[in-house]
Amino acid sequence: MAMAVGIGEGNSVAGGGSLSDLYQSSRRLLLKSRDGLERLERFEYTSSSSSSSIPSSSSSTAIVDPSEQSFDAVRKDIAQIQSLCSEMELLWRSIPAKSQRDLWKRKVEQVAEEADSLKASLDKYNLRHQRRMQEARERAELIGRANGDSSHVLRIFDDEAQAMQSARRSSRMMEETLATGVAILSKYSEQRDRLKRAQRKALDVLNTLGLSNSVMRLIEKRNRADRWIKYAGMVLTIVILIFIWRWTR
């Protein structure tokens, strides 16, 4: 374990820390996110219990969740953990020793699995929360029809709920779009490396066979054309990402 930490501390990326530092940060964020999720679920249980024991005229007030900031904090912590996992993956892949590389791979995968599990639990909580809000709106609508004085409050509640849902949808779309862009750029990088290796092998073969310089120049010209096509594809991908980002705002 000490050797693994020593090797991890020797690997870092711009704007990040050593592998062991990133791992410790991710573990702390996991504990923080798990504690925040437990608090949200305890609040959900207490609010459900209290709403079942009070008159219907005040049940809509009891179900209004004051823990939206806690929900957003847990969601941001999970997103940060996933970002740290991406950085740690880049670092453990650069460890030369296979045994240590496999050890850090298992650690990073375990953190990523725990983060995915927390995200799934948070999504389930959010669905239940939205269902409670829908029930609160229905109760408020019934109260407004009975009393004739709550239509304005209900309209404000609906507008706020719709704005919150729209913001969350936009955030999820942006995260998915960014993840897709990163994956595409990573694939381009891998293809570039494979093309370079193939080019070197082809040049070695051609030199062995003694082909003419005209054939070599033709191959180099084709390689330059492929490079421009690759760069054009990368620029087009970035333009599409920027367009999607501006469209979702």
C-alpha positions as CSV (number, residue, x, y, z in Angstrom):
1,M,0.0,0.0,0.0
2,A,2.9,2.4,0.8
3,M,4.4,1.7,-2.5
4,A,1.1,2.4,-4.3
5,V,0.8,5.7,-2.5
6,G,4.3,6.6,-3.4
7,I,3.8,5.9,-7.0
8,G,0.4,7.7,-7.0
9,E,2.0,10.8,-5.4
10,G,4.4,11.0,-8.3
11,N,1.7,11.4,-10.8
12,S,-0.3,14.6,-11.1
13,V,-2.3,16.6,-13.7
14,A,-2.6,20.3,-14.3
15,G,-5.1,21.8,-11.8
16,G,-5.3,18.6,-9.8
17,G,-3.2,16.8,-7.1
18,S,-1.5,13.5,-6.6
19,L,-3.3,10.3,-7.1
20,S,-3.4,9.7,-3.3
21,D,-4.7,13.2,-2.6
22,L,-7.4,12.9,-5.2
23,Y,-8.4,9.5,-3.8
24,Q,-8.6,10.9,-0.2
25,S,-10.7,13.9,-1.5
26,S,-13.0,11.5,-3.2
27,R,-13.5,9.4,-0.1
28,R,-14.2,12.5,2.0
29,L,-16.8,13.6,-0.6
30,L,-18.3,10.2,-0.6
31,L,-18.8,10.3,3.2
32,K,-20.2,13.9,2.9
33,S,-22.6,12.9,0.1
34,R,-23.8,9.8,2.0
35,D,-24.4,11.8,5.1
36,G,-26.3,14.5,3.1
37,L,-28.4,11.8,1.4
38,E,-29.3,10.3,4.8
39,R,-30.3,13.7,6.1
40,L,-32.6,14.2,3.1
41,E,-34.2,10.7,3.6
42,R,-34.7,11.4,7.3
43,F,-36.4,14.7,6.4
44,E,-38.5,12.9,3.9
45,Y,-39.6,10.4,6.6
46,T,-40.4,13.1,9.2
47,S,-42.2,15.3,6.7
48,S,-44.3,12.3,5.5
49,S,-45.1,11.4,9.1
50,S,-46.1,14.9,10.1
51,S,-48.2,15.5,6.9
52,S,-50.2,12.3,7.8
53,S,-51.0,13.6,11.3
54,I,-52.1,17.3,10.5
55,P,-55.2,18.6,8.9
56,S,-55.3,18.8,5.1
57,S,-55.5,22.6,5.2
58,S,-51.9,22.8,6.3
59,S,-50.5,19.6,4.7
60,S,-49.3,21.4,1.6
61,T,-47.2,23.7,3.8
62,A,-45.7,20.7,5.6
63,I,-44.6,19.0,2.4
64,V,-42.8,21.9,0.9
65,D,-39.2,20.8,1.2
66,P,-36.9,23.3,2.7
67,S,-33.8,21.1,1.9
68,E,-33.4,22.1,-1.8
69,Q,-30.0,23.5,-0.9
70,S,-29.0,20.2,0.7
71,F,-30.2,18.3,-2.4
72,D,-28.1,20.6,-4.7
73,A,-25.1,20.3,-2.5
74,V,-25.3,16.4,-2.6
75,R,-25.7,16.5,-6.3
76,K,-22.7,18.8,-6.8
77,D,-20.6,16.6,-4.5
78,I,-21.4,13.5,-6.5
79,A,-20.6,15.3,-9.7
80,Q,-17.3,16.4,-8.2
81,I,-16.6,12.8,-7.2
82,Q,-17.2,11.6,-10.8
83,S,-14.8,14.4,-12.0
84,L,-12.2,13.2,-9.6
85,C,-12.6,9.7,-10.8
86,S,-11.9,10.9,-14.4
87,E,-8.7,12.6,-13.2
88,M,-7.6,9.5,-11.1
89,E,-8.2,7.3,-14.2
90,L,-5.7,9.4,-16.2
91,L,-3.2,9.1,-13.3
92,W,-3.4,5.4,-12.6
93,R,-3.0,4.6,-16.3
94,S,0.4,6.4,-16.2
95,I,1.8,4.2,-13.4
96,P,4.5,2.0,-14.8
97,A,4.2,-1.0,-12.4
98,K,1.4,-3.3,-13.4
99,S,0.6,-4.5,-9.9
100,Q,0.3,-0.9,-8.5
101,R,-1.7,0.1,-11.6
102,D,-4.1,-2.7,-11.1
103,L,-4.4,-1.8,-7.4
104,W,-5.3,1.9,-8.1
105,K,-7.6,0.8,-10.9
106,R,-9.7,-1.3,-8.4
107,K,-9.7,1.7,-5.9
108,V,-10.9,4.2,-8.5
109,E,-13.5,1.8,-9.9
110,Q,-14.8,1.2,-6.3
111,V,-15.1,5.0,-5.8
112,A,-16.9,5.4,-9.1
113,E,-19.3,2.5,-8.3
114,E,-20.1,4.1,-4.9
115,A,-20.7,7.5,-6.6
116,D,-23.0,5.9,-9.2
117,S,-24.9,4.2,-6.4
118,L,-25.3,7.5,-4.5
119,K,-26.5,9.2,-7.7
120,A,-29.1,6.5,-8.2
121,S,-30.3,6.9,-4.7
122,L,-30.4,10.7,-5.1
123,D,-32.4,10.3,-8.3
124,K,-34.9,8.0,-6.5
125,Y,-35.3,10.6,-3.7
126,N,-35.8,13.3,-6.3
127,L,-38.6,11.3,-7.9
128,R,-40.3,10.8,-4.5
129,H,-39.8,14.5,-3.8
130,Q,-41.4,15.5,-7.1
131,R,-44.3,13.1,-6.4
132,R,-44.8,14.8,-3.0
133,M,-44.8,18.2,-4.7
134,Q,-47.4,17.0,-7.2
135,E,-49.6,15.8,-4.3
136,A,-49.1,19.1,-2.6
137,R,-50.2,20.9,-5.7
138,E,-53.3,18.8,-6.0
139,R,-54.2,19.4,-2.4
140,A,-53.6,23.1,-2.8
141,E,-55.9,23.1,-5.9
142,L,-58.6,21.4,-3.9
143,I,-58.2,23.9,-1.1
144,G,-58.3,26.8,-3.6
145,R,-61.5,25.5,-5.1
146,A,-63.0,25.2,-1.6
147,N,-61.9,28.6,-0.2
148,G,-61.6,30.6,-3.5
149,D,-58.5,32.5,-2.3
150,S,-55.5,30.3,-3.0
151,S,-55.3,30.4,-6.8
152,H,-52.5,33.0,-6.8
153,V,-50.4,30.9,-4.3
154,L,-50.9,27.8,-6.4
155,R,-49.8,29.7,-9.6
156,I,-46.6,30.9,-7.9
157,F,-45.9,27.3,-6.6
158,D,-46.4,25.9,-10.1
159,D,-44.1,28.5,-11.7
160,E,-41.3,27.8,-9.1
161,A,-41.7,24.0,-9.5
162,Q,-41.5,24.3,-13.3
163,A,-38.5,26.6,-13.2
164,M,-36.7,24.2,-10.9
165,Q,-37.5,21.2,-13.1
166,S,-36.4,23.1,-16.2
167,A,-33.1,24.0,-14.5
168,R,-32.4,20.4,-13.5
169,R,-33.2,19.1,-17.0
170,S,-30.9,21.7,-18.5
171,S,-28.1,20.7,-16.0
172,R,-28.5,17.0,-16.8
173,M,-28.5,17.7,-20.6
174,M,-25.4,19.8,-20.2
175,E,-23.6,17.2,-18.2
176,E,-24.5,14.5,-20.7
177,T,-23.4,16.7,-23.6
178,L,-20.0,17.5,-22.0
179,A,-19.5,13.8,-21.2
180,T,-20.2,13.0,-24.9
181,G,-17.8,15.6,-26.1
182,V,-15.0,14.3,-23.8
183,A,-15.6,10.8,-25.0
184,I,-15.4,11.9,-28.7
185,L,-12.2,13.8,-28.2
186,S,-10.7,10.8,-26.4
187,K,-11.6,8.6,-29.3
188,Y,-10.0,11.1,-31.7
189,S,-6.8,11.0,-29.6
190,E,-6.8,7.2,-29.7
191,Q,-7.3,7.1,-33.4
192,R,-4.5,9.6,-33.9
193,D,-2.1,7.3,-32.0
194,R,-3.2,4.3,-34.0
195,L,-2.7,6.2,-37.2
196,K,0.8,7.3,-36.2
197,R,1.8,3.7,-35.3
198,A,0.3,2.4,-38.6
199,Q,2.2,5.1,-40.5
200,R,5.5,4.2,-38.9
201,K,4.9,0.5,-39.7
202,A,3.9,1.3,-43.2
203,L,7.0,3.5,-43.7
204,D,9.2,0.7,-42.4
205,V,7.7,-1.8,-44.8
206,L,7.9,0.6,-47.7
207,N,11.6,1.4,-47.0
208,T,12.3,-2.3,-46.8
209,L,10.6,-2.9,-50.2
210,G,12.4,0.1,-51.7
211,L,9.4,1.8,-53.2
212,S,9.8,5.0,-55.1
213,N,9.8,8.5,-53.6
214,S,6.7,9.4,-55.5
215,V,4.7,6.7,-53.7
216,M,6.1,8.0,-50.4
217,R,5.0,11.5,-51.2
218,L,1.5,10.3,-52.1
219,I,1.2,8.6,-48.7
220,E,2.4,11.7,-46.9
221,K,-0.1,13.8,-48.9
222,R,-2.9,11.4,-47.9
223,N,-1.8,11.6,-44.3
224,R,-2.0,15.4,-44.3
225,A,-5.5,15.2,-45.8
226,D,-6.6,12.8,-43.1
227,R,-5.2,15.1,-40.5
228,W,-7.2,18.1,-41.8
229,I,-10.3,15.9,-41.8
230,K,-9.7,15.0,-38.2
231,Y,-9.1,18.6,-37.2
232,A,-12.2,19.7,-39.0
233,G,-14.2,17.0,-37.2
234,M,-12.9,18.2,-33.8
235,V,-13.8,21.8,-34.6
236,L,-17.2,20.8,-35.8
237,T,-17.8,18.8,-32.6
238,I,-16.7,21.8,-30.4
239,V,-19.1,24.1,-32.4
240,I,-22.0,21.7,-31.9
241,L,-21.2,21.5,-28.2
242,I,-21.2,25.3,-27.9
243,F,-24.4,25.5,-29.9
244,I,-26.1,23.0,-27.6
245,W,-24.8,24.8,-24.5
246,R,-26.2,28.2,-25.7
247,W,-29.5,26.6,-26.7
248,T,-30.0,25.0,-23.3
249,R,-29.4,28.2,-21.3
